[in-house]
Amino acid sequence: MESTEIIKNAGLKITPQRKVVYEVMMELRHAAIDEIIKCVQSKDNQITISTIYRILDSFCKANLLSPLIPQHFDLTLFISS
């Protein structure tokens, strides 16, 4: 299924920024927030860090992503299956 369909099926509005963030997460599968930000901004440097955080939060609430917070409290996100 294409990223736009997955985002739409999760009940979220499709935006270019959400599409980029989702595609990055599909490439990385499991990544720390710093790595996600770096990859997203390498694809589109107009997407701000706050926008990335808001998108990731909306993906978690829609069960597209799951947060993993290890003992040292660095946030890691991975694709929910």
C-alpha positions as CSV (number, residue, x, y, z in Angstrom):
1,M,0.0,0.0,0.0
2,E,1.3,3.5,-0.8
3,S,2.2,5.9,1.9
4,T,-0.7,8.3,1.1
5,E,-3.2,5.5,1.4
6,I,-1.8,4.4,4.7
7,I,-1.8,7.9,6.1
8,K,-5.4,8.5,4.9
9,N,-6.6,5.1,6.2
10,A,-5.2,6.1,9.6
11,G,-7.6,9.0,9.6
12,L,-5.0,11.7,9.0
13,K,-5.0,14.5,6.4
14,I,-2.4,13.8,3.7
15,T,0.2,16.5,3.5
16,P,3.6,16.6,1.7
17,Q,5.3,16.8,5.1
18,R,3.5,13.8,6.5
19,K,4.3,11.8,3.3
20,V,8.0,12.6,3.7
21,V,8.1,11.7,7.4
22,Y,6.2,8.4,6.8
23,E,8.5,7.5,3.9
24,V,11.6,8.2,6.0
25,M,10.2,6.0,8.8
26,M,9.5,3.2,6.3
27,E,13.1,3.4,5.1
28,L,14.6,3.5,8.7
29,R,12.0,1.1,10.3
30,H,13.5,1.8,13.8
31,A,15.3,5.0,14.6
32,A,16.2,7.6,17.2
33,I,14.6,11.0,16.9
34,D,17.8,12.7,15.9
35,E,18.3,10.3,13.0
36,I,14.7,10.8,11.9
37,I,15.1,14.5,11.9
38,K,18.3,14.3,10.0
39,C,16.8,12.1,7.3
40,V,13.6,14.1,6.9
41,Q,15.5,17.4,6.6
42,S,17.9,15.9,4.1
43,K,14.9,15.1,1.9
44,D,13.1,18.5,2.6
45,N,15.0,21.1,4.6
46,Q,11.8,23.2,4.8
47,I,10.3,20.8,7.3
48,T,11.0,22.2,10.8
49,I,11.9,20.1,13.8
50,S,8.6,21.1,15.5
51,T,6.7,19.9,12.5
52,I,8.5,16.6,12.5
53,Y,7.7,16.1,16.2
54,R,4.0,17.0,15.6
55,I,3.8,14.6,12.7
56,L,5.5,11.8,14.7
57,D,3.1,12.4,17.6
58,S,0.1,12.2,15.2
59,F,1.5,9.0,13.7
60,C,1.8,7.5,17.2
61,K,-1.7,8.5,18.1
62,A,-3.0,6.9,14.9
63,N,-1.0,3.7,15.7
64,L,1.2,4.1,12.6
65,L,4.3,4.3,14.9
66,S,5.1,3.1,18.3
67,P,7.5,4.9,20.7
68,L,10.2,3.0,22.5
69,I,11.8,4.8,25.5
70,P,14.8,2.9,26.7
71,Q,16.3,3.4,30.2
72,H,18.5,6.3,29.1
73,F,15.3,8.1,27.9
74,D,16.3,8.8,24.3
75,L,13.1,8.5,22.2
76,T,13.2,5.8,19.5
77,L,10.3,5.2,17.1
78,F,9.5,2.2,15.0
79,I,6.9,1.3,12.5
80,S,3.9,-0.4,14.0
81,S,2.9,-3.7,12.4
